[in-house]
Amino acid sequence: MKKYLLYLLRWQLSSPILAICLCYLKLGTVWNTIIANLIGGCIFYWVDKLIFKD
């Protein structure tokens, strides 16, 4: 249950990254979303590895 709650918290933290990229980058919605997802992937890959570590 603890891992699940940490994962849900992590999921919520990804929303501000997407919002910031959509608001401040001026490349268009599709490119902003792609960049936001790449940034989120670079950050949260490591967080997910810690959460789901055996």
Backbone as a chain_set.jsonl record, in Angstrom:
{"seq": "MKKYLLYLLRWQLSSPILAICLCYLKLGTVWNTIIANLIGGCIFYWVDKLIFKD", "coords": {"N": [[0.826, -1.205, 0.0], [1.999, 1.2, 0.715], [3.824, 1.693, -1.371], [2.043, 2.08, -3.438], [0.697, 4.434, -2.65], [2.861, 6.223, -2.662], [3.412, 6.152, -5.383], [1.057, 7.285, -6.419], [1.315, 9.872, -5.367], [3.642, 10.654, -6.709], [2.653, 10.63, -9.293], [0.88, 12.777, -9.189], [2.681, 14.846, -8.868], [3.748, 15.063, -11.362], [2.002, 16.541, -12.875], [2.31, 19.418, -12.438], [4.717, 19.839, -13.856], [4.001, 19.358, -16.512], [2.082, 21.4, -16.774], [3.642, 23.729, -16.406], [5.373, 23.608, -18.612], [3.481, 23.775, -20.682], [2.494, 26.328, -20.261], [4.704, 28.11, -20.376], [6.533, 27.513, -22.439], [6.858, 28.327, -25.841], [6.194, 26.839, -28.157], [4.054, 25.633, -29.295], [1.203, 23.595, -28.631], [1.409, 20.762, -29.009], [4.229, 20.28, -29.265], [5.095, 21.404, -26.843], [3.88, 19.627, -25.047], [5.168, 17.238, -25.706], [7.818, 17.871, -24.983], [7.433, 18.352, -22.24], [6.688, 15.782, -21.402], [9.054, 14.387, -21.956], [10.826, 15.648, -20.176], [9.553, 15.011, -17.757], [9.789, 12.21, -17.896], [12.579, 11.919, -17.695], [13.002, 12.795, -15.09], [11.173, 11.31, -13.447], [11.662, 8.653, -13.983], [13.79, 7.824, -12.396], [12.707, 8.251, -9.876], [10.591, 6.422, -9.923], [12.073, 4.066, -10.08], [13.129, 4.003, -7.509], [10.791, 3.823, -5.977], [9.695, 1.361, -6.769], [11.646, -0.44, -6.185], [12.942, -3.558, -5.208]], "CA": [[0.0, 0.0, 0.0], [2.889, 2.364, 0.78], [4.33, 1.941, -2.723], [0.936, 2.6, -4.237], [0.485, 5.833, -2.255], [3.991, 6.991, -3.195], [3.225, 6.248, -6.823], [0.0, 8.276, -6.653], [1.909, 11.181, -5.096], [4.533, 10.922, -7.823], [1.816, 10.923, -10.451], [0.372, 14.13, -9.017], [3.785, 15.784, -9.047], [4.046, 15.23, -12.782], [1.08, 17.527, -13.446], [2.885, 20.765, -12.532], [5.725, 19.897, -14.917], [3.258, 19.519, -17.755], [1.458, 22.723, -16.778], [4.68, 24.752, -16.591], [5.803, 23.562, -20.019], [2.399, 24.26, -21.54], [2.309, 27.769, -20.064], [5.863, 28.964, -20.609], [7.181, 27.275, -23.72], [6.078, 28.935, -26.93], [6.436, 26.018, -29.338], [2.809, 25.0, -29.708], [0.713, 22.642, -27.637], [1.937, 19.411, -29.211], [5.647, 20.263, -28.916], [5.2, 21.643, -25.403], [3.505, 18.39, -24.37], [6.253, 16.279, -25.929], [8.946, 18.291, -24.142], [7.051, 18.119, -20.845], [6.754, 14.345, -21.136], [10.465, 14.003, -21.919], [11.364, 16.136, -18.902], [8.967, 14.158, -16.712], [10.398, 10.887, -17.98], [13.945, 12.003, -17.162], [12.925, 12.96, -13.635], [10.397, 10.313, -12.715], [12.23, 7.319, -14.167], [14.592, 7.532, -11.207], [11.786, 8.176, -8.736], [9.879, 5.145, -10.035], [13.004, 3.0, -9.725], [13.208, 3.965, -6.043], [9.505, 3.374, -5.435], [9.432, -0.047, -7.071], [12.822, -1.238, -5.876], [12.594, -4.704, -4.351]], "C": [[0.87, 1.269, 0.0], [3.425, 2.715, -0.608], [3.248, 2.558, -3.603], [0.691, 4.078, -3.913], [1.632, 6.721, -2.742], [3.866, 7.183, -4.7], [2.148, 7.28, -7.163], [0.517, 9.696, -6.406], [2.833, 11.588, -6.237], [3.752, 11.315, -9.069], [1.276, 12.352, -10.373], [1.462, 15.173, -9.224], [4.143, 15.991, -10.516], [3.15, 16.281, -13.444], [1.655, 18.94, -13.503], [3.949, 20.9, -13.615], [5.051, 20.107, -16.267], [2.664, 20.921, -17.849], [2.485, 23.827, -17.037], [5.135, 24.785, -18.046], [4.721, 24.107, -20.95], [2.236, 25.775, -21.44], [3.483, 28.606, -20.571], [6.615, 28.699, -21.907], [6.276, 27.798, -24.836], [6.266, 28.171, -28.24], [5.172, 25.408, -29.914], [2.462, 23.883, -28.731], [1.323, 21.261, -27.788], [3.405, 19.339, -28.803], [5.862, 20.5, -27.432], [4.896, 20.369, -24.621], [4.596, 17.339, -24.526], [7.448, 16.604, -25.033], [8.645, 18.041, -22.669], [7.136, 16.635, -20.496], [8.197, 13.839, -21.111], [11.121, 14.44, -20.607], [10.85, 15.264, -17.755], [9.567, 12.768, -16.716], [11.805, 10.862, -17.414], [13.955, 12.103, -15.637], [12.326, 11.723, -12.974], [10.817, 8.881, -12.987], [12.974, 6.908, -12.9], [13.713, 7.419, -9.967], [11.051, 6.842, -8.758], [10.8, 3.977, -9.685], [13.131, 2.879, -8.196], [11.918, 3.42, -5.432], [9.347, 1.872, -5.604], [10.637, -0.945, -6.887], [12.423, -2.365, -4.923], [13.259, -4.638, -3.003]], "O": [[0.527, 2.272, -0.626], [3.477, 3.887, -0.98], [3.518, 3.448, -4.41], [0.497, 4.883, -4.824], [1.4, 7.845, -3.186], [4.178, 8.252, -5.225], [2.316, 8.064, -8.097], [0.189, 10.616, -7.155], [2.81, 12.736, -6.68], [4.145, 12.22, -9.804], [1.222, 13.053, -11.383], [1.185, 16.27, -9.709], [4.772, 16.988, -10.869], [3.519, 16.846, -14.474], [1.505, 19.609, -14.525], [4.075, 21.96, -14.229], [5.486, 20.938, -17.066], [2.74, 21.557, -18.901], [2.222, 24.755, -17.803], [5.267, 25.856, -18.639], [5.026, 24.825, -21.903], [1.881, 26.43, -22.42], [3.284, 29.684, -21.13], [7.278, 29.6, -22.421], [5.052, 27.701, -24.746], [6.471, 28.77, -29.296], [5.231, 24.725, -30.936], [3.34, 23.306, -28.09], [1.715, 20.648, -26.795], [3.792, 18.429, -28.07], [6.723, 19.865, -26.823], [5.578, 20.063, -23.642], [4.911, 16.626, -23.573], [8.018, 15.714, -24.402], [9.51, 17.57, -21.931], [7.604, 16.275, -19.416], [8.524, 12.953, -20.322], [11.881, 13.682, -20.005], [11.619, 14.836, -16.894], [9.83, 12.202, -15.655], [12.191, 9.91, -16.735], [14.835, 11.545, -14.982], [12.911, 11.161, -12.048], [10.372, 7.971, -12.286], [12.81, 5.795, -12.399], [13.959, 6.576, -9.104], [10.906, 6.199, -7.718], [10.363, 3.008, -9.065], [13.227, 1.773, -7.664], [11.958, 2.643, -4.478], [8.912, 1.186, -4.68], [10.657, -2.077, -7.372], [11.674, -2.159, -3.968], [13.064, -5.528, -2.174]]}, "num_chains": 1, "name": "protein.A"}
